[in-house]
């Protein structure tokens, strides 16, 4: 896309719903007639259900939560291709948070109940009622249950979080006297962030994704001691890699680096780092404050406080939003300078979202 008509382009971009996305589009999940992999392009849809609050990817679908509390989905669902159909909520909702796997969508409604939408039978089920709470016998019908504050899912992991409890649905796996502020999950591992800034990890560490310096599996959440004493404010889990942002806006990453998704060169000249089993501080060419990080299966995107988007890792489906003959980028590259669409648009990037093989940017007005 040329930037010669910047004024007209900026006018157009400011008139749409405020989202760019890119990556794998084999099932039309990116709402584009082209089935080939796409660089960053604008989201456009004829119906307006309100502003975009969240976007969640699975392998074959993209789901969008709007400010009206509606969920619309596009892609391959139960062997049928749909084009951003609104999910029938049957009176449930409005929803305020979503997460998606290949088989279902997790959603939190306005009163803090958790629901699961099956993509096989197109039905909603109340997940809150099946959580195995230790105190459920003593809670009367007139007493309210603690609301679900966070959800997260992958194809093998489904999490629901109250104020201080984490459930691998339906089983409680973690309980603390402190507040849980964020959870994230990869293909085989779980990250739990506390209000104290501590991180706990659980699951497989086959590629060092738990960060304990070992490849042992952890059956229960284990404190990440290498970052203990450093207050973490945000975290993200990729397929087999993990990231954390500290209160000083530094970025640490660890886990699998086969495609350079840690932003650390894995070339033989650099020692061939294929795996980092402990958190590694990511260096930048100049002083940079990190604001957000989001990880896909084998790629990573990082947003700085001055609205610059960086990325690294596997780009076979153009999930980094740029054209390149290289399938992998094993260092952090400035995507804002390389993407024609981002170069032409000056709006604030509000949210960065990476799916397994896709990426999305939510833009401010």
N, C-alpha and C positions, 0 to 999 in steps of 0.2 A: 504493500500500500504506500503510495507516494504522499509526501507531506507538503506538496506544492499548494494545496488548497486548504491550508491549516484552519482558516477561519470557518469555512464550511464544515470541515471535519469536526472541529471542536463544538460547533453548534449542534451537529448531529449527535455526538457522543453525550452531550449534556441533556439531550432530549429523551434518551432511553433509560431503562431501568437500572443502569449502573452496574453491569457485570461484564467482564471479559472471561473467556475460558479457552482451553486448548487441550490437546492430547488425543487419546484413543477415541474414535467415533464410529466403531464398527457396527453399533446398534442404534445409531442416530440419537445417542444420549446427549449430544451437545446441540441438539435442535438445529442441525444444519444439513442441507440436502446432500452435501458431499460426504461420502463414506470413508474418505481417506483421512489420515491423521492431519490435524489442523494446528497452525500457529495460533497465537492469540486472536480471537475474533469476538465481536460483540454479541451479547445475548439479545435476542429480539423475539417478542411473543405478542400476538394480537390482543389476547385478553389481559386485563390488568387486575390482579388480585391484591395489589398493594406492593410496597417496597420489598425487596429481597432481604431476608434476615439471615438465612443460612442456605448453603448448598452442600449436599452430601453425595458422594460417589460410591458405587459398587463397580464390579467388573463390567456389567452390562447396562447399568442405569445411572441416571442423574436425578436427584430429588431436590426440590426447592421449597423452603418454608418462607411464606410471605407474611407481611405485617398484619394481614387479616386472619392469620392463624391457619391458613389453608396449606396443604401440601400438594404440589404438582410433580409428576414424575414422567420421565421420557426414557425410552430404551426398550430392551427386550425383557418382557415380563411374562413368565409362564408360556414361552414359545410364541408370544405375540408381541409385535412391535407397536408401541404406543408413542404418541407425540404430545407430550406434556398434558396428560389427562389429570384432572383433579381427583384425588383419592376420596372415595366415599367415606365420610367420617361417621355416618349414621347417628349424628347428634353428639359425637365425642368432640373434644376440643373446646375452644380453639387451642392449637398447639403453640408452644413457645420454644421448643428445642427438638432437633431430630438428629439421628445418626443412622447410617445405612450399611447393610451387608448384602450379599448376593441373594439371601433368602428372605430377608424381612427388613422393616424399618422400625426402629425404636423412636418413640416420641413422648415428650412430657407435655401434659395439658396445663391449663391455666391454674388448676388447683394443686398441681404437684403429683398427680397420678401418672404412672408410666404405662404406655400402651405399645403393643407390638402388632405391626401390620404384615401379614403373611403375603408374599408375592405369589405363592402357589394357589391359595384358595381365596385371595382378595378379602380377607376378614381381619377385623381388629380384635385383639384379646387384651384383657386387663392383666398386666404383669404385676402390678402393685400387690394384688391380692394373693399372689403365690409366693412372694418373697418369704423366706423362712426366718421370720423374726423370732428372737428368743423370748420376747415379751408379748407375743401375739395372744397368748391364752389369757393374760391379765388385762388386756385392753378391751373395754366394753364397747358396745355398738355406738354409744354416744360420744366416745372419745375419738378424736381424729388421729390418723396415722401420720408419722413424720413424712413430709413431702419429699419426693424425689427431686434432687437439685441438679444432677448431672447424669448423662447417659453416654455410652460409647460402645461401638460394636465393630467387630470384623467378622470374617466368615467363620471363625472358630471361637470367638470370645464375645460375650454380651454382658455389659456392666450397667448397674444402676447404683446411684449414690444418694444417700440422705446427707444430713449435716455432717455426721462423723462415721458413717458406715458405708462399706463398699460390698456390693453383692455381685458375684458371678452368677447371674440369674439361674436358679432362685436361691443359691446358697451364699450365706454371709461369709466373706473371706477376710474382712478387715474391720476393726473397730478401734476407735481412738477417742480420747477426751478432747482432741483438737479437731478443728473443722477441716474437711477435705475440700480443697478449692478447685481441683482439676483431676480428671483421669484421662488416660490415653491408652490405646491398645494397638499392637501390631498384629502380625500373623500368629505369633506364638507368645507374646509377652505383654505385660501390663505395667503401666506407670501410674503411681499415685502421688499427687502433690498436696502437701499439707499447708495450712495457713502459716505455719512456723517457717516455711521455706524448705522443709526436708522432703526428700524424695524416697519413695519405696518402690522396689521393682519385684516382679514375680513372673514365673513362667520359664520358658526355654531360654538358654543363653548360648545356643549352638553357634552363634556368630558374634558373641560378646555383647549382645544387645541389652543385657541387664546392667552392665557397667561395673561389675564387682571384681574384674580382673581374672575371672574364672569362666569356664564354659559349662559349669554345673547348672542343672535345673533347680529352680527354687519353688518349692510347693506352697510357700507362704510368703507374703510381702516381706521383703528384707530391706532395711535401711541402707541407702547408698552412702557408705561412709566416706568415699573419696570426695563427695561434695558437702559432707556434713560440716556446718560452720559457715557455708556460703549460702546465702538465702536465694533460693530459686523462686522465680515469679511466674514462669510459664514453661510448659514442656510439650513435646510432641513425640509420637511414636510412628516410625515407618514400618515397612515390612519386617526388616531385621536390623533397624538402626534407630537411634534415639537422640533427642536433642533437649537442651535445657538452657533457658535464659536466666541470668542472675539479676539481682537488684542493681548491679552496676552496669547492666545492659551488655554483658559479655555473653558469648555463645559457646557452649560446650556440646560436643557431639561424640558418639561412640557407637560401636557395633560394626556391622558389615560395611565394607568399603569397596566391594568388587567393582562397582561402576563409578567410583569416585563420589558417592553420595554424601560422604562426610566432609567434602570440600578439602580433602587432603590428598595430594597426588599419590597415586599408587604405581607410578612408573618405577622401573628398576633403578633409575638414577636417584630416586628419593627413598630407596630401601624397599619399595614394593609393598606398601602398607595396604593389605587386603582386609585387615580387621583391627579394630581398636577396642580391646576389652575393658578399657577404663575411659572415663571422660577426658577428652582432649580439648584444650582451649583453641578455638579457631582464630587464626591471625588474619588481619586485614591490611591492605596496603597503606591505609591511613586510619586515623582515629575514627571509629565507627560505633555508634550506639544502636544496638539491635532492639527492635520493637516486637517483632513477631517471627515465628518459625513454624513451618508446616512440612511434614514429610510424607512422601508417597512410598510405593513399594521399593523403588531404587532411585528416587530423586528427592531433592530438597529445595525449598524456597525460603528465603530470608528477606524480611522487610526491615529497613532501617528507619530511624526516627525522622530522617530528612526525606522520606518517601522514595527511596531507591530500592528497587527489587533486585535481589541477587539469587542465583541458583546454581545447582551442580547436580551431577549424576547422570542417569540414563535418560537419553533423549530420543529413543527409537520411535516413539509416537508423538514427538514434538511436545512432550509434556512440560518442557521448559519454555515453550512459547517462542522459540527462535528456529530459524532454518540453519542447519549445519550438516555437513557431510559426516561429522563425527557422531557416533552413536552414544558416546559418553563424554562428559566434561568433568575431569577429575580435579577441578579447582573451582572456587567461587567466581562466577562471572557476572558482570553487571548486565542484567536483562533489560533494565530500563533504557540502556543505550543501544542495545542490539535489536529490540523488538520495535518494528515500525509503528505499531499501534500505540505502544506505551510512550514512545518518543513524541508522538503527536498529541498526547493527552496529559494534561497537567493536574487533573483532579487527584485528591488524596486517596490512596489505597487504604481502605478501612479494614479489610480482612483478606488474608491469604489462606486458601484451602487447597490441599493436595489430596487427591484420591490415589488409588494404586497406580494408575497410568494416565491421570488427568490432573489439571490444575484450574483453579478459578480465582479471580480477583473481584472483590466487592468494592465499589467505588463510592466515595462521598459525592454529594451534589455541590 
